[in-house]
Structures are given as structure tokens and as C-alpha cells.
């Protein structure tokens, strides 16, 4: 058995005195624990939770809160670490232990949905890079609603929420991340040059690097598009995996945040040739 021990440290506002408003505080805790549950379920089964029972191989527990700000402990317990989907996929690439790799998956997924910068060690990049193409992007989409709930108490009882592990701060939620998570603005259809780095043809989820802005953005290619579009996406991914020039052109409808950062792209068409 392995256990990840997190601290959710609420600070500012009434949280400084060791208390939270009941409704917004409880909503935030529910959002954070459900986020961890969804990621833990994926780590155990390799499936994005949609219906049915949660895997018993990753359990999430609340530990009584402490004062000094409002500090809530949350334990992520791996009851059978050697039997997890994450373990079977990563094998010898697991960095130190499966719990460390799960910690990296939790941190990067939450950071991505909140628009925060992701910095990984090479070993972490290698390990997470072995997950099936498109799964991490699908997981980001899955936890976005619960991360919106996790931000409920920000500005409504606390100014910040620090997520810590072993006393080290992993990331901070604040008014900026709340605005990013909550704001969704659809823009007009536009043409972009992209390089596909991940793509799951079954789910339609993937990610693409946008050289114009130097950022990787997740995308969704819905069912019912023309066959040439799916072929172009797969073509770009194949070139990318083999270290070859992989730029293609897409027509898409971007979703942007309040500060005009791209959050995701809905693919309309894709072309192997940049026009």
C-alpha cells in the first residue's frame, strides 16, 4: 500500500482565522476531492470515469482539518499499487514509485485545466509520455467541472488555495486561475498551423502545438467530419512521433479564456498541406 498525503491550505479572508463559509467551503472541498477521485480512477483502470462503480484500488480519504489558516488533509491511498493500470503501462519508466508518477499526473492535469505553467523533470516527462495518446487531454476535460467547483470559495471566504505534498507547494489556486477555469468564450472559425502531439481517434481528444504562440493546446475532433480530416490529424501525429516535420493546417473554433488564452480547439477540418 502507498499513500499520497496532500494538504489543502486555504488562506486569506475568514480562512486566516481557521474557518470557511459552510456552503462555498464544502463545495470547494467536494470539487477538489472529486478531481482527485477522477484522476485516481483513471490511474487504476485506464478509463475516463463516465458511469458505474469507482475502482477500489485508489481511495480518497479526508483527515480532520487543522487551523493556522484552514488546512484540510486529503490522503490518496493506493491499496494495490502493483495492480494499477498506471503501473502496467509505465513498467520500468515509473519514477521511483507509482505514487510519484500519480502525483505528477495529478499536478499536471490540474495545472493544465487552470492555465498554469507545467515544468516536469525528464523522467516525469518520459513516464507520462507513455500513457495512451489523447488520454491526458480527455482527463483535463473531465475534471474541468469539478475544478470550477473547487474554486467556489476563492473570493468567497478565502483568497488562495495552496495544494501541498510533504509541505512542498505543488500549485496555487487564486482569482486568476478561477477566472481562467470559469471563462469560456467561443470565437469565430479560424485557420491555424499546428503540429499534433497526441490524438485518440476513438474519443476525438488530442493536443496540438501551436508554433505561432509557442503553446500546446488540447483539441476535440467530433464524429462526422470528413475522412481527410481524421487522416490529416493521424498523419501529423505519425510525423511528430517519428521526429519529422509534422505541421498541418486546421480550421477550428477556439475556446478562449478571459485573457484571450486558448483553452481548447474544436476541429472543423484539417489539411495535410499548409495552404
C-alpha positions in Angstrom: 0.0 0.0 0.0 1.2 3.5 -0.8 -0.3 6.8 0.3 0.0 10.4 -1.1 -0.7 12.9 1.6 -1.9 16.3 0.4 -2.7 19.4 2.3 -5.3 21.9 1.0 -4.3 25.2 2.6 -7.0 27.9 2.4 -5.7 31.3 3.3 -6.9 34.9 3.3 -10.4 36.2 4.2 -12.0 34.3 7.0 -9.8 31.3 6.3 -7.0 33.1 8.1 -8.9 32.6 11.3 -9.2 28.8 10.6 -12.8 28.8 9.2 -14.6 28.7 5.9 -18.1 29.6 4.9 -20.1 26.3 5.1 -21.5 26.1 1.6 -18.7 27.6 -0.5 -16.1 25.8 1.6 -17.9 22.4 1.3 -18.4 22.9 -2.4 -14.6 23.6 -2.9 -13.7 20.5 -0.9 -16.1 18.4 -2.9 -14.6 19.7 -6.1 -11.1 19.0 -5.1 -11.8 15.5 -3.8 -13.8 14.6 -6.9 -11.0 15.8 -9.1 -8.6 13.6 -7.2 -11.1 10.7 -7.4 -11.4 11.0 -11.2 -7.7 11.1 -11.7 -7.2 8.2 -9.3 -9.9 6.1 -11.1 -8.0 6.7 -14.4 -4.7 5.7 -12.8 -6.3 2.5 -11.5 -8.3 1.5 -14.6 -7.1 3.4 -17.6 -10.6 4.6 -18.2 -12.1 8.1 -18.0 -14.9 7.8 -15.5 -18.4 8.1 -17.0 -20.7 5.7 -15.2 -20.5 2.7 -13.0 -18.5 2.0 -9.8 -15.2 3.6 -8.9 -12.2 1.5 -8.7 -11.4 0.3 -5.1 -7.7 0.3 -5.9 -7.4 4.1 -5.3 -9.3 5.5 -2.4 -9.6 9.2 -1.3 -9.9 10.0 2.4 -10.4 13.2 4.3 -8.4 13.7 7.5 -9.7 16.1 10.2 -8.7 19.7 9.4 -6.3 21.9 11.3 -6.2 25.6 12.0 -3.4 28.0 11.1 -5.3 29.2 8.0 -7.8 26.4 7.2 -5.8 23.2 6.4 -7.6 20.1 5.2 -5.6 16.9 4.7 -6.6 14.6 1.9 -5.0 11.2 1.5 -4.9 9.3 -1.8 -4.4 5.7 -0.9 -3.2 3.1 -3.4 -4.4 -0.1 -2.0 -2.8 -2.3 -4.6 -0.1 -0.2 -6.4 1.3 -3.1 -8.4 -2.1 -3.8 -10.0 -2.9 -0.3 -11.3 -3.3 0.4 -15.0 -0.6 3.2 -14.4 1.9 0.6 -13.2 1.2 -1.8 -16.1 1.7 0.9 -18.7 4.7 2.6 -17.2 6.7 -0.5 -16.1 10.3 0.4 -15.6 9.6 4.0 -16.5 7.8 4.6 -13.2 9.9 7.3 -11.5 10.9 5.9 -8.1 7.4 4.6 -7.3 3.9 4.6 -8.9 2.8 7.1 -6.3 5.3 9.7 -7.5 4.1 9.3 -11.1 0.5 9.6 -9.9 1.5 12.8 -8.1 2.9 14.1 -11.4 -0.3 13.1 -13.2 -2.5 14.9 -10.6 -0.3 18.0 -10.6 0.0 18.4 -14.4 -3.7 17.7 -15.0 -4.9 20.3 -12.5 -2.3 22.8 -13.7 -3.4 22.4 -17.3 -7.1 22.9 -16.6 -6.1 26.0 -14.6 -3.9 27.5 -17.3 -0.7 27.2 -15.1 2.8 26.6 -16.4 3.9 23.0 -16.3 7.5 22.1 -15.6 8.5 18.5 -15.5 11.7 16.6 -14.9 12.8 14.5 -17.9 11.9 11.3 -16.0 8.4 12.6 -15.3 8.0 13.6 -19.0 9.1 10.1 -20.1 6.8 8.4 -17.7 3.7 10.4 -18.5 4.5 10.3 -22.2 3.9 6.6 -22.2 0.2 7.0 -21.4 -2.2 6.3 -24.3 -2.4 9.2 -26.8 -5.1 11.7 -26.0 -5.9 10.3 -22.5 -4.4 13.2 -20.6 -6.3 15.7 -22.7 -9.6 13.8 -22.1 -8.8 13.8 -18.3 -8.3 17.6 -18.4 -11.8 17.9 -20.0 -13.2 15.5 -17.4 -12.0 17.4 -14.3 -12.8 20.9 -15.5 -16.3 21.0 -14.0 -15.0 19.8 -10.6 -12.2 22.3 -10.7 -14.7 25.0 -11.2 -16.4 23.9 -8.0 -13.0 23.7 -6.2 -12.6 27.5 -6.9 -16.0 28.4 -5.4 -14.6 29.5 -2.1 -11.9 31.7 -3.8 -13.1 35.3 -3.2 -16.0 33.9 -1.1 -14.2 33.1 2.2 -10.5 32.5 1.1 -8.2 34.3 -1.2 -6.0 31.4 -2.1 -5.9 27.6 -2.0 -2.4 26.0 -1.9 -2.1 22.3 -2.7 0.9 20.9 -0.9 2.5 17.5 -0.6 5.1 16.8 2.1 5.0 20.5 3.0 6.1 21.5 -0.5 3.7 23.7 -2.5 2.6 22.0 -5.8 0.3 24.7 -7.1 -1.8 27.6 -6.0 -5.4 28.4 -6.9 -6.4 32.1 -6.8 -8.5 34.7 -8.5 -6.5 34.4 -11.8 -7.0 30.6 -12.0 -10.7 31.0 -11.1 -11.2 33.4 -13.9 -9.3 31.1 -16.3 -11.3 28.0 -15.4 -14.7 29.7 -15.3 -14.4 31.7 -18.5 -15.3 30.1 -21.8 -15.6 32.2 -24.9 -16.2 30.7 -28.3 -14.6 32.6 -31.1 -15.1 32.5 -34.9 -13.8 29.7 -37.0 -10.2 30.3 -37.9 -7.3 28.7 -39.8 -4.2 27.6 -37.8 -1.0 25.8 -38.4 -0.5 23.1 -35.8 1.6 20.0 -35.0 -0.4 17.1 -33.5 1.3 15.7 -30.4 -1.4 13.4 -29.2 -4.6 12.1 -30.7 -7.1 9.4 -29.7 -9.3 8.5 -32.8 -11.9 6.8 -30.7 -12.6 9.7 -28.3 -11.6 12.5 -30.6 -9.4 14.1 -27.9 -5.9 15.2 -28.6 -3.4 18.0 -28.2 -1.6 20.2 -30.8 1.4 22.5 -30.6 0.7 26.0 -32.0 4.0 27.4 -33.2 2.6 30.9 -33.6 2.1 31.2 -29.8 4.6 28.5 -28.7 2.0 26.6 -26.7 0.3 23.2 -26.7 -3.5 23.3 -26.6 -5.9 20.4 -26.3 -8.5 19.8 -29.1 -11.6 17.8 -29.9 -12.4 16.3 -33.3 -16.1 15.3 -33.2 -17.6 12.3 -35.0 -18.9 13.0 -38.5 -16.1 15.1 -40.0 -14.8 14.2 -43.5 -12.3 11.3 -43.7 -9.5 13.5 -44.9 -9.6 15.5 -41.6 -9.0 12.4 -39.5 -6.3 11.3 -41.9 -4.5 14.6 -41.6 -4.6 14.5 -37.8 -3.2 11.0 -37.8 -0.6 11.9 -40.4 0.7 14.8 -38.3 0.8 12.6 -35.2 2.8 10.0 -37.1 5.3 12.5 -38.3 5.6 14.0 -34.8 6.3 10.6 -33.2 9.0 9.9 -35.7 10.7 13.3 -35.3 9.8 14.6 -38.8 8.2 17.9 -39.8 4.6 17.5 -38.7 2.8 20.8 -39.3 -0.6 20.7 -40.9 -3.4 23.3 -41.2 -6.7 23.1 -39.4 -9.9 25.0 -39.5 -11.2 25.2 -35.9 -13.4 27.1 -33.4 -11.2 28.1 -30.5 -12.4 28.4 -26.9 -10.5 31.2 -25.1 -10.2 32.3 -21.5 -11.0 35.8 -20.1 -7.4 36.9 -21.0 -7.6 35.5 -24.6 -5.5 32.4 -23.9 -6.5 29.4 -26.0 -8.1 26.7 -23.8 -9.2 24.2 -26.4 -9.9 23.9 -30.1 -12.9 22.2 -31.8 -11.7 20.8 -35.1 -13.9 21.5 -38.2 -11.5 20.5 -41.0 -7.8 19.5 -41.3 -5.4 19.5 -44.2 -2.1 17.7 -44.7 -0.8 20.6 -46.7 -0.4 24.1 -45.3 -2.2 26.4 -47.7 
